[in-house]
Every structure is written in C-alpha cells, then in structure tokens.
C-alpha cells in the first residue's frame, strides 16, 4: 500500500525538464492563439477594405453611368426643344399670315396703318409717302387717328413705290408702314434663320 502511494505521488511530480517542455508547449499554444486572433482580425480588416473599395468602385461606376444618362437625356431634350422651337415658329408664322389673309387686303392695310401710326405718337412734322393703291387708306388712317397718332401734315402719292408700300418720314426719321413690310418685320424672328430663338418671352 505504501509502495503504491509512493508510486502515485512520484507520478504526479514532474521533472524539471518535463515542466520546461510543458511551459514551452503552453507558450507556443498561447502564441498560436494570439497569432490566430491577429490573423482573424487582419482578415476582417482586409475583408472590410475590399468591401469598402468595391462599394466605392460601384458608387463611382453608378455616378458615371448616371452622368452619361443625364448627359444623353439633356442632349435629347435640347434637340427636341430646338425642333419644337422650329415647329412653333412655323406655326406662329402660318397662323398670323392666315389671320391676315382672312381680312380683305384693304381692311388689313388700313388696320395695320392705324396700329403703327398710333405707336409713333412721338413723331412730329410727318409726311406719308404711299403707293397709289394704298394712298387713300393711309389718308383715312391718319384722319381717323387724329391726335392719337403720329403728327402727319401730308399724305402724298409716290408712284415709284411698289404696290402696298408706304413710308412715314418725320423729325425722327423714316419708317415703313405698309402692311407687307410690317408683317415681314413682325414675323422676322419666327421665319428667319434660327427662327423662334430670339422671340420675346
């Protein structure tokens, strides 16, 4: 019994050499665990960096794609607006000419003269030179306007003028007041090159 107890006690006591090995093994195990944890942390950091980089790349790509889509949409809209401006200019021109065409030519000429002379009130000592076919219409417009229009002292026939032409010559200069010239002038921004681009808003 005593021998057995001694045997058990001796088996529990480690030799110095074995104790050193055990301590080395424990140290190696702790270092391995630490290295493993460090590796896991590094792997997580690397994984996050990769995800962040991929996310940034995806955002950049999406932003580029969005920029391209916006640029394409703007170009298409600009092109469509230019086409619409041209179509609108043609429509305005056709409508105005159709409305004028619905009046008798004499009535339209008279109304145009009334309108333009009423806007030229600041003109003084004026004389109207008119083609033979519209001279009476110009006289009528001047008479009907009276003091509400340009000051006109004379309405004269000028056989050198083309049919429908008339000019007001005053202290302010010379202004063409025939129906055709007024219509062409009013529609110039709608019918000329780049029609509709400089129209008043």
Secondary structure, DSSP 8 states (H G I E B T S, - for coil): -HHHHHHHHHHHS--HHHHHHHHHHHHHHHHHHHHHHHHHHHHHHHHHHHHHHHHHHHHHHHHHHHHHHHHHHHHHHHHHHHHHHHHHHHHHHHHHHHHHHHS-HHHHHHHHHHHHHHT-TT--SEEEEE-TTTHHHHHHHHHHHGGGS--EEEEEE-TTS-TT-EEEEETTEEEE--HHHHHHHHHHHHHSTTTTTT---
